[in-house]
Amino acid sequence: MTLEARGMDVSGRLSRFPLVFAALISLAACGAGSSSSLPGSPPAPISPVTTTGTLHVTAFPLPPGYGIPNVITVGSDGALWFSVLGQNKVGRITTGGALTTYPLPAGSAAWGITAGPDGALWFTELPFPLNKIGRITTAGVVTEYGGLTPQSAPLGIVAGPDAALWFTESNSSQIGRITTQGAISEFPLGSSELPSDIMVGPDGALWFTEFTGAGIGRITTSGAITQFPDNILTRGNHESFALGQDGAFWFTASPVGGNGYLGGYLGRMTIAGSYSEYLVPEVDAINEPRRIVSGSDGALWFLIATPTSQIGRMTTSGALTLYPLPANTSTYNMVVGPDGALWITESEQGSIMRVTP
């Protein structure tokens, strides 16, 4: 079975699972309301000075038949924890490469995963009809919580500044909140923009990307929502974003048809809404920037999905370096580990990769 046939990507991975992605788009289109936009047009994109470099890559292969590693995060125990696409298991790997696998209840499948304020790992469950939020302790004890809007498709999840977990509901166009005791609240966005990634901003609010509407949203811990106009970026769909050490949000955008350019983009937006955009050069005719993180070196690192996967590094002053990865790798998600290295889920060979400059 090809990766395209089995892949599910929030943002990028959903786009490689055409039936599920089409269903999400179709169902979301039935939602009430539409996002508003303000007058204006996107800024002219900047073509950064680009160089190439090499990286040190160590791959930790997963056992045969293990499944496709998906989203990865750092646990309170200093290990890396990751979801496994479509499988009822969660993986844990130490910085030394020791793997432990924890089963989930039959019929469960983790997607987004993050460390919670209680020391446990919290995860969203996708695809339909799972529609749950799960919790697993570092000892492997699992609890699941239902009660979400039917077919809401929870995706990204993050620990909020209020000691609760916040998550996106991509199909119901809502932002969800769950306390560590399992009480759930949902906040409608009044649009059908497929919210995907979510993070805590420097202002103590939750910020989120909107995959199909090319917008950025903000929600306070009291539920007040602000949506920045979706016309600030009309050239691509948002994939992921990170808070740079310059205090701005940096995010990736995949190419879309009809714009005359097959490369992707990096966007930068200040908390006040000032926006700029950088071209990512075309590689192997097309590329798709995906996960982006703020590295331990102060730069932004992001994955690029091409026929030959690459990693990009962008300084906050706009200098871009591209690094090729080993042949026959297909990367999806990435996190900065407790050792300062980049830890990446890789699906073609079925491995967890550790990458350093």
Long-range contacts (C-beta under 8 A, 24 or more apart in sequence): 3-68, 3-330, 3-347, 3-348, 6-68, 6-85, 6-86, 7-68, 7-85, 7-347, 8-85, 8-86, 8-126, 8-127, 9-332, 10-111, 10-112, 10-126, 10-155, 10-156, 10-170, 10-196, 10-197, 10-211, 11-196, 11-197, 11-209, 11-211, 11-237, 11-238, 11-239, 11-240, 11-254, 11-290, 12-239, 12-254, 12-288, 12-290, 12-305, 12-332, 13-70, 13-85, 13-332, 14-211, 15-254, 20-127, 20-128, 23-128, 24-153, 24-170, 24-171, 24-194, 25-194, 25-212, 27-151, 27-171, 28-170, 28-171, 28-173, 28-192, 28-193, 28-194, 28-212, 29-192, 30-192, 31-172, 31-173, 31-191, 31-192, 32-190, 33-190, 33-191, 33-192, 34-191, 34-192, 35-189, 35-190, 35-191, 35-192, 35-193, 35-210, 35-213, 35-215, 35-227, 35-230, 36-227, 36-229, 37-229, 37-230, 37-231, 38-229, 38-231, 40-229, 40-231, 40-232, 41-231, 41-234, 42-231, 42-232, 42-233, 42-234, 42-235, 42-275, 42-277, 43-275, 43-276, 43-277, 45-235, 45-265, 45-277, 45-278, 45-279, 46-276, 46-277, 46-278, 46-279, 46-318, 47-278, 47-279, 48-278, 48-279, 48-314, 48-318, 48-319, 48-320, 49-318, 49-319, 49-320, 50-281, 50-320, 50-321, 50-322, 51-319, 51-320, 51-321, 51-322, 52-321, 52-322, 52-323, 52-324, 53-313, 53-321, 53-322, 53-323, 53-357, 54-323, 54-324, 55-311, 55-323, 55-325, 55-355, 55-356, 55-357, 56-355, 56-356, 56-357, 57-325, 57-326, 57-353, 57-354, 57-355, 58-97, 58-353, 58-354, 58-355, 59-326, 59-346, 59-349, 59-351, 59-352, 59-353, 59-354, 60-93, 60-97, 60-99, 60-351, 60-352, 60-353, 60-354, 61-349, 61-350, 61-351, 62-91, 62-99, 62-350, 62-351, 62-352, 63-99, 64-350, 66-91, 66-101, 66-350, 67-350, 68-345, 68-347, 68-350, 69-332, 69-333, 69-345, 69-346, 69-347, 69-350, 69-351, 69-352, 70-110, 70-111, 70-332, 70-333, 70-345, 71-110, 71-111, 71-112, 71-113, 71-332, 71-333, 71-345, 72-113, 72-333, 72-334, 72-335, 72-343, 72-344, 72-345, 72-352, 73-113, 73-114, 73-115, 73-121, 73-335, 74-115, 74-335, 74-336, 74-337, 74-338, 75-115, 75-121, 75-138, 76-115, 76-119, 76-120, 76-138, 77-138, 78-338, 79-138, 80-335, 80-337, 80-343, 80-352, 81-113, 81-115, 81-121, 82-113, 82-333, 82-345, 82-352, 83-109, 83-110, 83-111, 83-112, 83-113, 83-123, 84-109, 84-110, 85-109, 85-347, 86-127, 90-121, 90-123, 90-136, 91-352, 93-352, 95-337, 95-338, 95-339, 95-341, 95-354, 102-136, 102-140, 102-142, 103-140, 104-134, 104-136, 104-142, 105-142, 105-144, 108-132, 108-134, 108-142, 108-144, 110-134, 111-154, 111-155, 112-154, 112-155, 112-156, 112-157, 112-167, 113-157, 114-157, 114-158, 114-159, 114-165, 115-159, 116-159, 116-165, 116-180, 117-159, 117-163, 117-164, 117-180, 118-180, 122-157, 122-159, 122-165, 122-178, 123-157, 124-154, 124-155, 124-156, 124-157, 124-167, 125-154, 126-153, 126-154, 126-155, 127-153, 128-153, 133-157, 133-165, 133-167, 133-176, 133-178, 133-184, 143-182, 145-178, 145-182, 145-184, 147-184, 148-176, 148-184, 148-186, 149-174, 149-186, 152-176, 152-186, 155-195, 155-196, 155-197, 156-195, 156-196, 156-197, 156-198, 156-208, 157-198, 158-198, 158-199, 158-200, 158-206, 159-200, 160-200, 160-206, 160-221, 161-200, 161-204, 161-221, 162-221, 164-221, 166-198, 166-206, 166-219, 167-198, 168-195, 168-196, 168-197, 168-198, 168-208, 169-195, 170-194, 170-195, 170-196, 170-211, 175-206, 175-208, 175-217, 175-219, 175-225, 185-223, 187-219, 187-223, 187-225, 189-217, 189-225, 189-227, 190-225, 191-227, 193-217, 193-230, 196-238, 196-239, 196-240, 197-238, 197-239, 197-240, 197-241, 199-241, 199-242, 199-243, 201-243, 201-249, 201-271, 202-243, 202-247, 202-271, 203-271, 207-241, 207-249, 209-238, 209-239, 209-240, 209-241, 209-251, 210-238, 211-237, 211-238, 211-239, 212-237, 214-238, 214-253, 216-241, 216-249, 216-251, 216-269, 228-269, 228-273, 232-269, 232-273, 232-275, 233-265, 233-267, 233-275, 233-277, 235-259, 235-261, 235-265, 235-277, 236-264, 236-265, 239-288, 239-289, 239-290, 239-291, 239-292, 240-290, 240-291, 240-292, 240-302, 241-292, 242-292, 242-293, 242-294, 242-300, 243-294, 244-268, 244-294, 244-300, 244-316, 245-294, 245-298, 245-316, 246-316, 247-271, 248-316, 250-292, 250-294, 250-300, 250-314, 251-292, 252-289, 252-290, 252-291, 252-292, 252-302, 253-289, 254-288, 254-289, 254-290, 255-286, 255-287, 255-288, 262-286, 262-287, 263-287, 264-288, 264-289, 264-304, 265-289, 266-292, 266-300, 266-302, 266-312, 266-314, 278-314, 278-318, 278-320, 280-304, 280-312, 280-320, 281-322, 283-308, 283-310, 283-322, 284-308, 290-331, 290-332, 290-333, 291-331, 291-332, 291-333, 291-334, 293-334, 293-335, 293-336, 293-342, 294-336, 295-336, 295-342, 296-336, 296-340, 297-357, 301-334, 301-342, 303-331, 303-332, 303-333, 303-334, 303-344, 305-330, 305-331, 311-342, 311-355, 325-353, 329-353
